[in-house]
Amino acid sequence: MCTDLIPMAASVSVSINSQLLIALCSLFAGIAIFVKPRLLSYIVGGYLIVVGALGLLSHL
């Protein structure tokens, strides 16, 4: 019974870490857009790449 809980706990930990990373990326992107509006396309592109990579990693 204890072995059933270990994979579940590991997946919850990864989920929390990816949510934290997404939140930090969003915060950084928002601040950078206010400081340098020309960076908007690069920030959005980078954000989409990070979110897509995290989404793919969560399904492996």
Secondary structure, DSSP 8 states (H G I E B T S, - for coil): -HHHHHHHHHHHHHHHHHHHHHHHHHHHHHHHHHH-GGGHHHHHHHHHHHHHHHHHHHT-
